[in-house]
């Protein structure tokens, strides 16, 4: 697991006032948000790759895609 808090950052956090801490937390949040938004799935490419698997027909492919979409953020089924 990647170490998120090194010794230097820990010491800086200990010395922060309220306003500086709020800015720091906001920056961490925005960084995480951008990282999460950057991982986009190309559904067409995924569907094409799954269709290449021997034994998966159109009906089974549609079932698989429905399950995948259910677990991805932003889909109506996951909310």
C-alpha positions as CSV (number, residue, x, y, z in Angstrom):
1,X,0.0,0.0,0.0
2,X,1.3,3.4,-0.9
3,X,2.3,5.5,2.1
4,X,0.2,8.7,2.0
5,X,1.7,10.5,5.0
6,X,5.4,10.9,5.3
7,X,7.2,12.3,8.3
8,X,7.6,15.8,6.9
9,X,4.0,16.1,5.9
10,X,2.9,14.8,9.4
11,X,5.1,17.5,11.1
12,X,3.6,20.2,8.8
13,X,0.1,19.1,9.6
14,X,0.8,19.3,13.4
15,X,1.7,23.0,13.0
16,X,-1.2,24.0,10.8
17,X,-3.8,26.5,12.0
18,X,-7.5,25.9,11.2
19,X,-7.5,27.8,7.8
20,X,-4.4,26.1,6.6
21,X,-5.7,22.7,7.6
22,X,-9.0,23.3,5.7
23,X,-7.1,24.2,2.6
24,X,-4.9,21.2,2.9
25,X,-7.9,18.9,3.4
26,X,-9.7,20.5,0.4
27,X,-6.6,19.9,-1.8
28,X,-6.4,16.3,-0.7
29,X,-10.1,15.8,-1.5
30,X,-9.8,17.5,-5.0
31,X,-6.7,15.4,-5.8
32,X,-8.6,12.2,-4.9
33,X,-11.6,13.3,-6.9
34,X,-9.6,14.0,-10.0
35,X,-7.8,10.6,-9.7
36,X,-11.2,8.8,-9.4
37,X,-12.7,10.7,-12.4
38,X,-9.7,10.0,-14.6
39,X,-10.3,6.2,-14.6
40,X,-12.8,6.0,-17.4
41,X,-14.0,2.7,-18.8
42,X,-14.4,2.4,-22.6
43,X,-17.6,0.3,-22.7
44,X,-17.3,-0.3,-26.4
45,X,-13.8,-1.7,-26.2
46,X,-14.7,-3.8,-23.1
47,X,-17.7,-5.2,-24.9
48,X,-15.6,-6.0,-28.0
49,X,-13.0,-7.8,-25.9
50,X,-15.6,-9.8,-24.0
51,X,-17.2,-10.8,-27.3
52,X,-13.9,-12.3,-28.4
53,X,-14.1,-14.9,-25.6
54,X,-15.0,-18.3,-27.0
55,X,-18.5,-19.4,-25.9
56,X,-19.9,-15.9,-25.2
57,X,-22.8,-15.1,-27.5
58,X,-24.8,-11.9,-27.8
59,X,-27.3,-12.8,-25.0
60,X,-24.6,-13.8,-22.5
61,X,-22.6,-10.7,-23.4
62,X,-25.6,-8.5,-22.7
63,X,-26.0,-10.2,-19.3
64,X,-22.4,-9.6,-18.5
65,X,-22.5,-6.0,-19.5
66,X,-25.6,-5.4,-17.4
67,X,-23.8,-6.8,-14.3
68,X,-20.7,-4.6,-15.0
69,X,-22.8,-1.5,-15.4
70,X,-24.7,-2.2,-12.1
71,X,-21.4,-1.9,-10.2
72,X,-19.9,1.1,-11.9
73,X,-20.4,4.6,-10.3
74,X,-22.9,6.9,-12.0
75,X,-25.1,4.1,-13.3
76,X,-28.8,4.1,-12.3
77,X,-28.5,0.6,-10.8
78,X,-25.6,1.5,-8.5
79,X,-27.4,4.5,-6.9
